[in-house]
Amino acid sequence: DYLSILSNEVRHRPYRDPRTRQWGGIEILEVAPGSKVAQHGVKTGDVIKSINGTPVNSPNEAISYVKNNAKLY
C-alpha cells in the first residue's frame, strides 16, 4: 500500500535547488529504520530527481512510476 508507506515510513517535501532556485525532485527528510523504503536504499537527506532515468517531481509521480514498472524490477 503505497499511501501507507508514504504516510508511515518516510517524511518528504518538494526539493528546491539552492543554486538555481528551481523546483524539481523529492527531498527525503526522514526514513523509518527497517522500512520498505529503507530496504530499497533510500536514506534521510537523499534527493530523488529520477527513477531509472525517468524524472519525478512529486511523490505521486514516483508512486506512479513504481506501480507501472513493478514487474520490471
Buried (B, 14 or more C-beta within 10 A) or exposed (E): EBEEBBEEBBEBEEBEEEEEEEEBBBBBEEBEEEBBBBEEEBEEEBEBEBBEEEEBBEBEBBBBBBEEEEEEE
